[in-house]
């Protein structure tokens, strides 16, 4: 389904709406995807909820400086590895 395409669906007695498969596929929204629902003057807007809250550069600049176990700035590869380890830990919990 192309961007801006439309399709019909119904609201269930429980207030649930089934999004057409073509739209879910084009957005890569799988089961469990968290959506933000926003009421607009034109109707209702659905967006995938970001995994992380938005931040400003000033809030995160220099966060890792001197924080590594080795007392040095981490490489991109080391940061990627640390993120992967934490993601696996959170998936287990």
PyMOL Python script that loads the backbone (N, CA, C, O; Angstrom):
from pymol import cmd

cmd.read_pdbstr("""\
ATOM      1  N   UNK A   1       0.855  -1.167   0.000  1.00  0.00           N
ATOM      2  CA  UNK A   1       0.000   0.000   0.000  1.00  0.00           C
ATOM      3  C   UNK A   1       0.905   1.235   0.000  1.00  0.00           C
ATOM      4  O   UNK A   1       1.839   1.316   0.798  1.00  0.00           O
ATOM      5  N   UNK A   2       0.648   2.154  -0.849  1.00  0.00           N
ATOM      6  CA  UNK A   2       1.490   3.344  -0.982  1.00  0.00           C
ATOM      7  C   UNK A   2       1.250   4.326   0.151  1.00  0.00           C
ATOM      8  O   UNK A   2       0.193   4.315   0.780  1.00  0.00           O
ATOM      9  N   UNK A   3       2.236   5.172   0.406  1.00  0.00           N
ATOM     10  CA  UNK A   3       2.119   6.202   1.433  1.00  0.00           C
ATOM     11  C   UNK A   3       0.895   7.064   1.147  1.00  0.00           C
ATOM     12  O   UNK A   3       0.681   7.470   0.005  1.00  0.00           O
ATOM     13  N   UNK A   4       0.091   7.348   2.169  1.00  0.00           N
ATOM     14  CA  UNK A   4      -1.118   8.137   1.983  1.00  0.00           C
ATOM     15  C   UNK A   4      -2.313   7.308   1.561  1.00  0.00           C
ATOM     16  O   UNK A   4      -3.399   7.852   1.364  1.00  0.00           O
ATOM     17  N   UNK A   5      -2.136   5.990   1.417  1.00  0.00           N
ATOM     18  CA  UNK A   5      -3.230   5.113   1.018  1.00  0.00           C
ATOM     19  C   UNK A   5      -4.222   4.969   2.162  1.00  0.00           C
ATOM     20  O   UNK A   5      -3.885   5.216   3.320  1.00  0.00           O
ATOM     21  N   UNK A   6      -5.428   4.574   1.839  1.00  0.00           N
ATOM     22  CA  UNK A   6      -6.433   4.394   2.881  1.00  0.00           C
ATOM     23  C   UNK A   6      -7.058   3.013   2.773  1.00  0.00           C
ATOM     24  O   UNK A   6      -7.004   2.372   1.723  1.00  0.00           O
ATOM     25  N   UNK A   7      -7.645   2.567   3.862  1.00  0.00           N
ATOM     26  CA  UNK A   7      -8.330   1.290   3.928  1.00  0.00           C
ATOM     27  C   UNK A   7      -9.388   1.416   5.011  1.00  0.00           C
ATOM     28  O   UNK A   7      -9.312   2.307   5.857  1.00  0.00           O
ATOM     29  N   UNK A   8     -10.365   0.536   4.988  1.00  0.00           N
ATOM     30  CA  UNK A   8     -11.429   0.573   5.990  1.00  0.00           C
ATOM     31  C   UNK A   8     -11.196  -0.484   7.056  1.00  0.00           C
ATOM     32  O   UNK A   8     -10.652  -1.555   6.787  1.00  0.00           O
ATOM     33  N   UNK A   9     -11.615  -0.163   8.265  1.00  0.00           N
ATOM     34  CA  UNK A   9     -11.575  -1.101   9.379  1.00  0.00           C
ATOM     35  C   UNK A   9     -12.716  -0.728  10.314  1.00  0.00           C
ATOM     36  O   UNK A   9     -13.388   0.278  10.088  1.00  0.00           O
ATOM     37  N   UNK A  10     -12.947  -1.509  11.347  1.00  0.00           N
ATOM     38  CA  UNK A  10     -14.026  -1.237  12.309  1.00  0.00           C
ATOM     39  C   UNK A  10     -13.485  -1.238  13.727  1.00  0.00           C
ATOM     40  O   UNK A  10     -12.451  -1.842  14.012  1.00  0.00           O
ATOM     41  N   UNK A  11     -14.189  -0.561  14.600  1.00  0.00           N
ATOM     42  CA  UNK A  11     -13.874  -0.593  16.023  1.00  0.00           C
ATOM     43  C   UNK A  11     -14.679  -1.730  16.635  1.00  0.00           C
ATOM     44  O   UNK A  11     -15.888  -1.822  16.424  1.00  0.00           O
ATOM     45  N   UNK A  12     -14.007  -2.601  17.399  1.00  0.00           N
ATOM     46  CA  UNK A  12     -14.688  -3.724  18.039  1.00  0.00           C
ATOM     47  C   UNK A  12     -15.449  -3.237  19.270  1.00  0.00           C
ATOM     48  O   UNK A  12     -15.327  -2.079  19.668  1.00  0.00           O
ATOM     49  N   UNK A  13     -16.219  -4.115  19.854  1.00  0.00           N
ATOM     50  CA  UNK A  13     -16.954  -3.762  21.078  1.00  0.00           C
ATOM     51  C   UNK A  13     -16.008  -3.455  22.227  1.00  0.00           C
ATOM     52  O   UNK A  13     -16.402  -2.810  23.198  1.00  0.00           O
ATOM     53  N   UNK A  14     -14.756  -3.911  22.127  1.00  0.00           N
ATOM     54  CA  UNK A  14     -13.750  -3.619  23.146  1.00  0.00           C
ATOM     55  C   UNK A  14     -12.935  -2.371  22.806  1.00  0.00           C
ATOM     56  O   UNK A  14     -11.984  -2.046  23.517  1.00  0.00           O
ATOM     57  N   UNK A  15     -13.292  -1.671  21.731  1.00  0.00           N
ATOM     58  CA  UNK A  15     -12.569  -0.471  21.339  1.00  0.00           C
ATOM     59  C   UNK A  15     -11.303  -0.752  20.555  1.00  0.00           C
ATOM     60  O   UNK A  15     -10.479   0.145  20.373  1.00  0.00           O
ATOM     61  N   UNK A  16     -11.134  -1.969  20.091  1.00  0.00           N
ATOM     62  CA  UNK A  16      -9.936  -2.335  19.348  1.00  0.00           C
ATOM     63  C   UNK A  16     -10.118  -2.079  17.859  1.00  0.00           C
ATOM     64  O   UNK A  16     -11.216  -2.209  17.319  1.00  0.00           O
ATOM     65  N   UNK A  17      -9.018  -1.713  17.207  1.00  0.00           N
ATOM     66  CA  UNK A  17      -9.011  -1.470  15.771  1.00  0.00           C
ATOM     67  C   UNK A  17      -7.943  -2.360  15.152  1.00  0.00           C
ATOM     68  O   UNK A  17      -6.816  -2.419  15.643  1.00  0.00           O
ATOM     69  N   UNK A  18      -8.293  -3.042  14.087  1.00  0.00           N
ATOM     70  CA  UNK A  18      -7.312  -3.862  13.373  1.00  0.00           C
ATOM     71  C   UNK A  18      -6.773  -3.034  12.223  1.00  0.00           C
ATOM     72  O   UNK A  18      -7.523  -2.563  11.369  1.00  0.00           O
ATOM     73  N   UNK A  19      -5.457  -2.865  12.217  1.00  0.00           N
ATOM     74  CA  UNK A  19      -4.828  -2.143  11.115  1.00  0.00           C
ATOM     75  C   UNK A  19      -4.628  -3.109   9.953  1.00  0.00           C
ATOM     76  O   UNK A  19      -4.153  -4.226  10.157  1.00  0.00           O
ATOM     77  N   UNK A  20      -4.981  -2.700   8.748  1.00  0.00           N
ATOM     78  CA  UNK A  20      -4.813  -3.592   7.591  1.00  0.00           C
ATOM     79  C   UNK A  20      -3.365  -4.061   7.456  1.00  0.00           C
ATOM     80  O   UNK A  20      -2.425  -3.307   7.706  1.00  0.00           O
ATOM     81  N   UNK A  21      -3.210  -5.328   7.054  1.00  0.00           N
ATOM     82  CA  UNK A  21      -1.894  -5.942   6.953  1.00  0.00           C
ATOM     83  C   UNK A  21      -0.960  -5.146   6.041  1.00  0.00           C
ATOM     84  O   UNK A  21       0.223  -5.003   6.352  1.00  0.00           O
ATOM     85  N   UNK A  22      -1.463  -4.633   4.935  1.00  0.00           N
ATOM     86  CA  UNK A  22      -0.613  -3.890   4.003  1.00  0.00           C
ATOM     87  C   UNK A  22       0.001  -2.667   4.691  1.00  0.00           C
ATOM     88  O   UNK A  22       1.161  -2.337   4.441  1.00  0.00           O
ATOM     89  N   UNK A  23      -0.756  -2.000   5.546  1.00  0.00           N
ATOM     90  CA  UNK A  23      -0.244  -0.828   6.259  1.00  0.00           C
ATOM     91  C   UNK A  23       0.766  -1.265   7.318  1.00  0.00           C
ATOM     92  O   UNK A  23       1.826  -0.654   7.451  1.00  0.00           O
ATOM     93  N   UNK A  24       0.442  -2.328   8.081  1.00  0.00           N
ATOM     94  CA  UNK A  24       1.391  -2.828   9.087  1.00  0.00           C
ATOM     95  C   UNK A  24       2.705  -3.226   8.424  1.00  0.00           C
ATOM     96  O   UNK A  24       3.783  -2.927   8.937  1.00  0.00           O
ATOM     97  N   UNK A  25       2.606  -3.899   7.288  1.00  0.00           N
ATOM     98  CA  UNK A  25       3.814  -4.345   6.580  1.00  0.00           C
ATOM     99  C   UNK A  25       4.622  -3.157   6.062  1.00  0.00           C
ATOM    100  O   UNK A  25       5.846  -3.137   6.198  1.00  0.00           O
ATOM    101  N   UNK A  26       3.959  -2.177   5.475  1.00  0.00           N
ATOM    102  CA  UNK A  26       4.702  -1.040   4.916  1.00  0.00           C
ATOM    103  C   UNK A  26       5.385  -0.229   6.013  1.00  0.00           C
ATOM    104  O   UNK A  26       6.427   0.380   5.772  1.00  0.00           O
ATOM    105  N   UNK A  27       4.808  -0.215   7.218  1.00  0.00           N
ATOM    106  CA  UNK A  27       5.391   0.503   8.351  1.00  0.00           C
ATOM    107  C   UNK A  27       6.327  -0.372   9.175  1.00  0.00           C
ATOM    108  O   UNK A  27       7.006   0.112  10.080  1.00  0.00           O
ATOM    109  N   UNK A  28       6.358  -1.657   8.858  1.00  0.00           N
ATOM    110  CA  UNK A  28       7.152  -2.645   9.619  1.00  0.00           C
ATOM    111  C   UNK A  28       6.711  -2.678  11.085  1.00  0.00           C
ATOM    112  O   UNK A  28       7.535  -2.781  11.994  1.00  0.00           O
ATOM    113  N   UNK A  29       5.385  -2.587  11.293  1.00  0.00           N
ATOM    114  CA  UNK A  29       4.802  -2.668  12.631  1.00  0.00           C
ATOM    115  C   UNK A  29       4.408  -4.119  12.880  1.00  0.00           C
ATOM    116  O   UNK A  29       3.480  -4.633  12.255  1.00  0.00           O
ATOM    117  N   UNK A  30       5.109  -4.767  13.785  1.00  0.00           N
ATOM    118  CA  UNK A  30       4.818  -6.153  14.128  1.00  0.00           C
ATOM    119  C   UNK A  30       4.042  -6.191  15.438  1.00  0.00           C
ATOM    120  O   UNK A  30       3.871  -5.164  16.096  1.00  0.00           O
ATOM    121  N   UNK A  31       3.574  -7.378  15.814  1.00  0.00           N
ATOM    122  CA  UNK A  31       2.861  -7.537  17.077  1.00  0.00           C
ATOM    123  C   UNK A  31       3.730  -7.009  18.207  1.00  0.00           C
ATOM    124  O   UNK A  31       4.916  -7.327  18.283  1.00  0.00           O
ATOM    125  N   UNK A  32       3.152  -6.216  19.071  1.00  0.00           N
ATOM    126  CA  UNK A  32       3.882  -5.665  20.201  1.00  0.00           C
ATOM    127  C   UNK A  32       4.439  -4.274  19.952  1.00  0.00           C
ATOM    128  O   UNK A  32       4.942  -3.641  20.881  1.00  0.00           O
ATOM    129  N   UNK A  33       4.359  -3.779  18.710  1.00  0.00           N
ATOM    130  CA  UNK A  33       4.825  -2.420  18.428  1.00  0.00           C
ATOM    131  C   UNK A  33       3.961  -1.441  19.216  1.00  0.00           C
ATOM    132  O   UNK A  33       2.733  -1.482  19.137  1.00  0.00           O
ATOM    133  N   UNK A  34       4.605  -0.570  19.970  1.00  0.00           N
ATOM    134  CA  UNK A  34       3.863   0.423  20.748  1.00  0.00           C
ATOM    135  C   UNK A  34       3.588   1.636  19.871  1.00  0.00           C
ATOM    136  O   UNK A  34       4.494   2.169  19.231  1.00  0.00           O
ATOM    137  N   UNK A  35       2.330   2.066  19.848  1.00  0.00           N
ATOM    138  CA  UNK A  35       1.923   3.201  19.032  1.00  0.00           C
ATOM    139  C   UNK A  35       1.477   4.359  19.911  1.00  0.00           C
ATOM    140  O   UNK A  35       0.895   4.157  20.977  1.00  0.00           O
ATOM    141  N   UNK A  36       1.753   5.564  19.455  1.00  0.00           N
ATOM    142  CA  UNK A  36       1.261   6.768  20.100  1.00  0.00           C
ATOM    143  C   UNK A  36       0.046   7.223  19.305  1.00  0.00           C
ATOM    144  O   UNK A  36       0.105   7.322  18.080  1.00  0.00           O
ATOM    145  N   UNK A  37      -1.049   7.498  19.993  1.00  0.00           N
ATOM    146  CA  UNK A  37      -2.291   7.931  19.363  1.00  0.00           C
ATOM    147  C   UNK A  37      -2.461   9.414  19.639  1.00  0.00           C
ATOM    148  O   UNK A  37      -2.462   9.845  20.792  1.00  0.00           O
ATOM    149  N   UNK A  38      -2.605  10.192  18.573  1.00  0.00           N
ATOM    150  CA  UNK A  38      -2.728  11.641  18.707  1.00  0.00           C
ATOM    151  C   UNK A  38      -3.999  12.108  17.998  1.00  0.00           C
ATOM    152  O   UNK A  38      -4.233  11.784  16.833  1.00  0.00           O
ATOM    153  N   UNK A  39      -4.802  12.864  18.714  1.00  0.00           N
ATOM    154  CA  UNK A  39      -6.003  13.426  18.092  1.00  0.00           C
ATOM    155  C   UNK A  39      -5.603  14.722  17.399  1.00  0.00           C
ATOM    156  O   UNK A  39      -4.970  15.589  18.001  1.00  0.00           O
ATOM    157  N   UNK A  40      -5.980  14.846  16.120  1.00  0.00           N
ATOM    158  CA  UNK A  40      -5.681  16.051  15.346  1.00  0.00           C
ATOM    159  C   UNK A  40      -6.984  16.643  14.832  1.00  0.00           C
ATOM    160  O   UNK A  40      -8.043  16.033  14.978  1.00  0.00           O
ATOM    161  N   UNK A  41      -6.916  17.815  14.235  1.00  0.00           N
ATOM    162  CA  UNK A  41      -8.120  18.433  13.686  1.00  0.00           C
ATOM    163  C   UNK A  41      -8.670  17.630  12.511  1.00  0.00           C
ATOM    164  O   UNK A  41      -9.856  17.725  12.195  1.00  0.00           O
ATOM    165  N   UNK A  42      -7.801  16.829  11.852  1.00  0.00           N
ATOM    166  CA  UNK A  42      -8.235  16.015  10.712  1.00  0.00           C
ATOM    167  C   UNK A  42      -8.684  14.613  11.098  1.00  0.00           C
ATOM    168  O   UNK A  42      -9.273  13.913  10.276  1.00  0.00           O
ATOM    169  N   UNK A  43      -8.422  14.191  12.320  1.00  0.00           N
ATOM    170  CA  UNK A  43      -8.778  12.837  12.739  1.00  0.00           C
ATOM    171  C   UNK A  43      -7.823  12.325  13.790  1.00  0.00           C
ATOM    172  O   UNK A  43      -7.457  13.051  14.714  1.00  0.00           O
ATOM    173  N   UNK A  44      -7.418  11.076  13.651  1.00  0.00           N
ATOM    174  CA  UNK A  44      -6.526  10.433  14.616  1.00  0.00           C
ATOM    175  C   UNK A  44      -5.262  10.014  13.886  1.00  0.00           C
ATOM    176  O   UNK A  44      -5.321   9.462  12.788  1.00  0.00           O
ATOM    177  N   UNK A  45      -4.121  10.280  14.506  1.00  0.00           N
ATOM    178  CA  UNK A  45      -2.822   9.963  13.923  1.00  0.00           C
ATOM    179  C   UNK A  45      -2.155   8.888  14.776  1.00  0.00           C
ATOM    180  O   UNK A  45      -2.085   9.016  15.998  1.00  0.00           O
ATOM    181  N   UNK A  46      -1.668   7.834  14.135  1.00  0.00           N
ATOM    182  CA  UNK A  46      -0.916   6.775  14.822  1.00  0.00           C
ATOM    183  C   UNK A  46       0.544   6.877  14.414  1.00  0.00           C
ATOM    184  O   UNK A  46       0.864   7.008  13.233  1.00  0.00           O
ATOM    185  N   UNK A  47       1.422   6.817  15.401  1.00  0.00           N
ATOM    186  CA  UNK A  47       2.866   6.813  15.147  1.00  0.00           C
ATOM    187  C   UNK A  47       3.498   5.743  16.018  1.00  0.00           C
ATOM    188  O   UNK A  47       3.049   5.486  17.136  1.00  0.00           O
ATOM    189  N   UNK A  48       4.544   5.122  15.492  1.00  0.00           N
ATOM    190  CA  UNK A  48       5.319   4.201  16.323  1.00  0.00           C
ATOM    191  C   UNK A  48       5.978   5.025  17.418  1.00  0.00           C
ATOM    192  O   UNK A  48       6.592   6.055  17.138  1.00  0.00           O
ATOM    193  N   UNK A  49       5.857   4.582  18.657  1.00  0.00           N
ATOM    194  CA  UNK A  49       6.458   5.282  19.784  1.00  0.00           C
ATOM    195  C   UNK A  49       7.968   5.083  19.739  1.00  0.00           C
ATOM    196  O   UNK A  49       8.430   3.950  19.605  1.00  0.00           O
ATOM    197  N   UNK A  50       8.750   6.160  19.850  1.00  0.00           N
ATOM    198  CA  UNK A  50      10.213   5.995  19.847  1.00  0.00           C
ATOM    199  C   UNK A  50      10.663   5.107  21.006  1.00  0.00           C
ATOM    200  O   UNK A  50      10.064   5.127  22.081  1.00  0.00           O
ATOM    201  N   UNK A  51      11.716   4.333  20.781  1.00  0.00           N
ATOM    202  CA  UNK A  51      12.231   3.452  21.829  1.00  0.00           C
ATOM    203  C   UNK A  51      12.850   4.239  22.975  1.00  0.00           C
ATOM    204  O   UNK A  51      12.839   3.797  24.124  1.00  0.00           O
ATOM    205  N   UNK A  52      13.389   5.410  22.651  1.00  0.00           N
ATOM    206  CA  UNK A  52      14.032   6.233  23.667  1.00  0.00           C
ATOM    207  C   UNK A  52      13.429   7.627  23.626  1.00  0.00           C
ATOM    208  O   UNK A  52      13.053   8.121  22.563  1.00  0.00           O
ATOM    209  N   UNK A  53      13.340   8.249  24.778  1.00  0.00           N
ATOM    210  CA  UNK A  53      12.841   9.618  24.837  1.00  0.00           C
ATOM    211  C   UNK A  53      13.789  10.540  24.086  1.00  0.00           C
ATOM    212  O   UNK A  53      15.002  10.331  24.114  1.00  0.00           O
ATOM    213  N   UNK A  54      13.262  11.547  23.422  1.00  0.00           N
ATOM    214  CA  UNK A  54      14.139  12.487  22.716  1.00  0.00           C
ATOM    215  C   UNK A  54      15.061  13.203  23.706  1.00  0.00           C
ATOM    216  O   UNK A  54      14.659  13.526  24.824  1.00  0.00           O
ATOM    217  N   UNK A  55      16.278  13.441  23.287  1.00  0.00           N
ATOM    218  CA  UNK A  55      17.244  14.154  24.123  1.00  0.00           C
ATOM    219  C   UNK A  55      17.923  15.230  23.295  1.00  0.00           C
ATOM    220  O   UNK A  55      17.944  15.167  22.066  1.00  0.00           O
ATOM    221  N   UNK A  56      18.473  16.210  23.980  1.00  0.00           N
ATOM    222  CA  UNK A  56      19.250  17.254  23.324  1.00  0.00           C
ATOM    223  C   UNK A  56      20.729  16.914  23.484  1.00  0.00           C
ATOM    224  O   UNK A  56      21.127  16.255  24.445  1.00  0.00           O
ATOM    225  N   UNK A  57      21.523  17.367  22.543  1.00  0.00           N
ATOM    226  CA  UNK A  57      22.955  17.088  22.575  1.00  0.00           C
ATOM    227  C   UNK A  57      23.560  17.518  23.905  1.00  0.00           C
ATOM    228  O   UNK A  57      24.396  16.812  24.469  1.00  0.00           O
ATOM    229  N   UNK A  58      23.139  18.677  24.406  1.00  0.00           N
ATOM    230  CA  UNK A  58      23.700  19.203  25.649  1.00  0.00           C
ATOM    231  C   UNK A  58      23.448  18.272  26.832  1.00  0.00           C
ATOM    232  O   UNK A  58      24.207  18.273  27.801  1.00  0.00           O
ATOM    233  N   UNK A  59      22.389  17.484  26.750  1.00  0.00           N
ATOM    234  CA  UNK A  59      22.042  16.581  27.853  1.00  0.00           C
ATOM    235  C   UNK A  59      22.934  15.338  27.889  1.00  0.00           C
ATOM    236  O   UNK A  59      23.100  14.717  28.939  1.00  0.00           O
ATOM    237  N   UNK A  60      23.500  14.984  26.751  1.00  0.00           N
ATOM    238  CA  UNK A  60      24.262  13.739  26.692  1.00  0.00           C
ATOM    239  C   UNK A  60      25.734  13.920  26.335  1.00  0.00           C
ATOM    240  O   UNK A  60      26.505  12.963  26.407  1.00  0.00           O
ATOM    241  N   UNK A  61      26.131  15.120  25.955  1.00  0.00           N
ATOM    242  CA  UNK A  61      27.519  15.359  25.552  1.00  0.00           C
ATOM    243  C   UNK A  61      28.473  14.996  26.687  1.00  0.00           C
ATOM    244  O   UNK A  61      28.312  15.455  27.818  1.00  0.00           O
ATOM    245  N   UNK A  62      29.445  14.187  26.380  1.00  0.00           N
ATOM    246  CA  UNK A  62      30.465  13.820  27.354  1.00  0.00           C
ATOM    247  C   UNK A  62      30.035  12.804  28.395  1.00  0.00           C
ATOM    248  O   UNK A  62      30.757  12.590  29.369  1.00  0.00           O
ATOM    249  N   UNK A  63      28.879  12.168  28.221  1.00  0.00           N
ATOM    250  CA  UNK A  63      28.386  11.213  29.223  1.00  0.00           C
ATOM    251  C   UNK A  63      29.365  10.079  29.489  1.00  0.00           C
ATOM    252  O   UNK A  63      29.517   9.646  30.631  1.00  0.00           O
ATOM    253  N   UNK A  64      30.021   9.602  28.459  1.00  0.00           N
ATOM    254  CA  UNK A  64      30.877   8.425  28.625  1.00  0.00           C
ATOM    255  C   UNK A  64      32.321   8.784  28.963  1.00  0.00           C
ATOM    256  O   UNK A  64      33.120   7.905  29.286  1.00  0.00           O
ATOM    257  N   UNK A  65      32.652  10.038  28.892  1.00  0.00           N
ATOM    258  CA  UNK A  65      34.031  10.444  29.160  1.00  0.00           C
ATOM    259  C   UNK A  65      34.411  10.040  30.591  1.00  0.00           C
ATOM    260  O   UNK A  65      33.778  10.465  31.558  1.00  0.00           O
ATOM    261  N   UNK A  66      35.451   9.217  30.704  1.00  0.00           N
ATOM    262  CA  UNK A  66      35.939   8.804  32.013  1.00  0.00           C
ATOM    263  C   UNK A  66      35.030   7.818  32.724  1.00  0.00           C
ATOM    264  O   UNK A  66      35.269   7.506  33.891  1.00  0.00           O
ATOM    265  N   UNK A  67      33.987   7.311  32.055  1.00  0.00           N
ATOM    266  CA  UNK A  67      33.039   6.402  32.704  1.00  0.00           C
ATOM    267  C   UNK A  67      33.319   4.940  32.385  1.00  0.00           C
ATOM    268  O   UNK A  67      32.734   4.050  33.002  1.00  0.00           O
ATOM    269  N   UNK A  68      34.197   4.685  31.441  1.00  0.00           N
ATOM    270  CA  UNK A  68      34.454   3.301  31.092  1.00  0.00           C
ATOM    271  C   UNK A  68      35.288   2.649  32.191  1.00  0.00           C
ATOM    272  O   UNK A  68      35.994   3.337  32.927  1.00  0.00           O
ATOM    273  N   UNK A  69      35.207   1.314  32.304  1.00  0.00           N
ATOM    274  CA  UNK A  69      35.999   0.619  33.322  1.00  0.00           C
ATOM    275  C   UNK A  69      37.495   0.861  33.132  1.00  0.00           C
ATOM    276  O   UNK A  69      38.269   0.770  34.085  1.00  0.00           O
ATOM    277  N   UNK A  70      37.897   1.167  31.912  1.00  0.00           N
ATOM    278  CA  UNK A  70      39.317   1.378  31.626  1.00  0.00           C
ATOM    279  C   UNK A  70      39.713   2.844  31.803  1.00  0.00           C
ATOM    280  O   UNK A  70      40.880   3.180  31.604  1.00  0.00           O
ATOM    281  N   UNK A  71      38.775   3.730  32.172  1.00  0.00           N
ATOM    282  CA  UNK A  71      39.071   5.133  32.396  1.00  0.00           C
ATOM    283  C   UNK A  71      39.370   5.913  31.134  1.00  0.00           C
ATOM    284  O   UNK A  71      40.093   6.908  31.180  1.00  0.00           O
ATOM    285  N   UNK A  72      38.821   5.477  29.992  1.00  0.00           N
ATOM    286  CA  UNK A  72      39.070   6.173  28.732  1.00  0.00           C
ATOM    287  C   UNK A  72      37.769   6.265  27.946  1.00  0.00           C
ATOM    288  O   UNK A  72      36.775   5.629  28.296  1.00  0.00           O
ATOM    289  N   UNK A  73      37.784   7.053  26.895  1.00  0.00           N
ATOM    290  CA  UNK A  73      36.607   7.178  26.037  1.00  0.00           C
ATOM    291  C   UNK A  73      36.440   5.876  25.265  1.00  0.00           C
ATOM    292  O   UNK A  73      37.414   5.329  24.747  1.00  0.00           O
ATOM    293  N   UNK A  74      35.208   5.379  25.188  1.00  0.00           N
ATOM    294  CA  UNK A  74      34.941   4.118  24.505  1.00  0.00           C
ATOM    295  C   UNK A  74      34.876   4.308  23.002  1.00  0.00           C
ATOM    296  O   UNK A  74      34.479   5.371  22.523  1.00  0.00           O
ATOM    297  N   UNK A  75      35.264   3.281  22.256  1.00  0.00           N
ATOM    298  CA  UNK A  75      35.134   3.300  20.796  1.00  0.00           C
ATOM    299  C   UNK A  75      33.671   3.007  20.443  1.00  0.00           C
ATOM    300  O   UNK A  75      32.895   2.545  21.278  1.00  0.00           O
ATOM    301  N   UNK A  76      33.322   3.283  19.201  1.00  0.00           N
ATOM    302  CA  UNK A  76      31.964   2.991  18.732  1.00  0.00           C
ATOM    303  C   UNK A  76      31.675   1.501  18.879  1.00  0.00           C
ATOM    304  O   UNK A  76      30.574   1.123  19.279  1.00  0.00           O
ATOM    305  N   UNK A  77      32.640   0.659  18.562  1.00  0.00           N
ATOM    306  CA  UNK A  77      32.457  -0.793  18.670  1.00  0.00           C
ATOM    307  C   UNK A  77      32.206  -1.208  20.123  1.00  0.00           C
ATOM    308  O   UNK A  77      31.355  -2.056  20.395  1.00  0.00           O
ATOM    309  N   UNK A  78      32.956  -0.601  21.054  1.00  0.00           N
ATOM    310  CA  UNK A  78      32.765  -0.920  22.473  1.00  0.00           C
ATOM    311  C   UNK A  78      31.394  -0.461  22.961  1.00  0.00           C
ATOM    312  O   UNK A  78      30.749  -1.143  23.758  1.00  0.00           O
ATOM    313  N   UNK A  79      30.953   0.708  22.474  1.00  0.00           N
ATOM    314  CA  UNK A  79      29.620   1.188  22.857  1.00  0.00           C
ATOM    315  C   UNK A  79      28.541   0.271  22.292  1.00  0.00           C
ATOM    316  O   UNK A  79      27.578  -0.059  22.984  1.00  0.00           O
ATOM    317  N   UNK A  80      28.701  -0.148  21.016  1.00  0.00           N
ATOM    318  CA  UNK A  80      27.735  -1.070  20.409  1.00  0.00           C
ATOM    319  C   UNK A  80      27.650  -2.364  21.195  1.00  0.00           C
ATOM    320  O   UNK A  80      26.561  -2.891  21.420  1.00  0.00           O
ATOM    321  N   UNK A  81      28.797  -2.875  21.613  1.00  0.00           N
ATOM    322  CA  UNK A  81      28.829  -4.112  22.397  1.00  0.00           C
ATOM    323  C   UNK A  81      28.114  -3.922  23.742  1.00  0.00           C
ATOM    324  O   UNK A  81      27.348  -4.786  24.168  1.00  0.00           O
ATOM    325  N   UNK A  82      28.368  -2.794  24.403  1.00  0.00           N
ATOM    326  CA  UNK A  82      27.729  -2.520  25.692  1.00  0.00           C
ATOM    327  C   UNK A  82      26.219  -2.400  25.528  1.00  0.00           C
ATOM    328  O   UNK A  82      25.467  -2.875  26.379  1.00  0.00           O
ATOM    329  N   UNK A  83      25.769  -1.776  24.453  1.00  0.00           N
ATOM    330  CA  UNK A  83      24.333  -1.646  24.191  1.00  0.00           C
ATOM    331  C   UNK A  83      23.721  -3.029  23.965  1.00  0.00           C
ATOM    332  O   UNK A  83      22.646  -3.325  24.488  1.00  0.00           O
ATOM    333  N   UNK A  84      24.400  -3.874  23.189  1.00  0.00           N
ATOM    334  CA  UNK A  84      23.890  -5.219  22.919  1.00  0.00           C
ATOM    335  C   UNK A  84      23.786  -6.038  24.202  1.00  0.00           C
ATOM    336  O   UNK A  84      22.798  -6.742  24.407  1.00  0.00           O
ATOM    337  N   UNK A  85      24.789  -5.953  25.060  1.00  0.00           N
ATOM    338  CA  UNK A  85      24.773  -6.681  26.338  1.00  0.00           C
ATOM    339  C   UNK A  85      23.587  -6.214  27.192  1.00  0.00           C
ATOM    340  O   UNK A  85      22.872  -7.038  27.761  1.00  0.00           O
ATOM    341  N   UNK A  86      23.380  -4.911  27.280  1.00  0.00           N
ATOM    342  CA  UNK A  86      22.278  -4.374  28.081  1.00  0.00           C
ATOM    343  C   UNK A  86      20.932  -4.765  27.482  1.00  0.00           C
ATOM    344  O   UNK A  86      20.004  -5.085  28.225  1.00  0.00           O
ATOM    345  N   UNK A  87      20.803  -4.747  26.153  1.00  0.00           N
ATOM    346  CA  UNK A  87      19.543  -5.137  25.511  1.00  0.00           C
ATOM    347  C   UNK A  87      19.208  -6.595  25.823  1.00  0.00           C
ATOM    348  O   UNK A  87      18.055  -6.928  26.100  1.00  0.00           O
ATOM    349  N   UNK A  88      20.223  -7.463  25.776  1.00  0.00           N
ATOM    350  CA  UNK A  88      20.005  -8.878  26.094  1.00  0.00           C
ATOM    351  C   UNK A  88      19.593  -9.021  27.557  1.00  0.00           C
ATOM    352  O   UNK A  88      18.712  -9.820  27.874  1.00  0.00           O
ATOM    353  N   UNK A  89      20.224  -8.250  28.457  1.00  0.00           N
ATOM    354  CA  UNK A  89      19.874  -8.321  29.878  1.00  0.00           C
ATOM    355  C   UNK A  89      18.426  -7.908  30.095  1.00  0.00           C
ATOM    356  O   UNK A  89      17.693  -8.557  30.840  1.00  0.00           O
ATOM    357  N   UNK A  90      18.020  -6.830  29.443  1.00  0.00           N
ATOM    358  CA  UNK A  90      16.638  -6.343  29.595  1.00  0.00           C
ATOM    359  C   UNK A  90      15.631  -7.319  29.005  1.00  0.00           C
ATOM    360  O   UNK A  90      14.525  -7.458  29.527  1.00  0.00           O
ATOM    361  N   UNK A  91      16.003  -7.997  27.920  1.00  0.00           N
ATOM    362  CA  UNK A  91      15.107  -8.973  27.301  1.00  0.00           C
ATOM    363  C   UNK A  91      14.858 -10.156  28.233  1.00  0.00           C
ATOM    364  O   UNK A  91      13.776 -10.742  28.226  1.00  0.00           O
ATOM    365  N   UNK A  92      15.867 -10.503  29.036  1.00  0.00           N
ATOM    366  CA  UNK A  92      15.721 -11.618  29.985  1.00  0.00           C
ATOM    367  C   UNK A  92      14.809 -11.240  31.138  1.00  0.00           C
ATOM    368  O   UNK A  92      14.076 -12.086  31.650  1.00  0.00           O
ATOM    369  N   UNK A  93      14.843  -9.969  31.558  1.00  0.00           N
ATOM    370  CA  UNK A  93      14.086  -9.526  32.740  1.00  0.00           C
ATOM    371  C   UNK A  93      12.617  -9.374  32.481  1.00  0.00           C
ATOM    372  O   UNK A  93      11.865  -9.009  33.384  1.00  0.00           O
TER     373      UNK A  93
END
""", "prot")
cmd.dss("prot")
cmd.show_as("cartoon", "prot")
cmd.util.cbc("prot")
cmd.orient("prot")
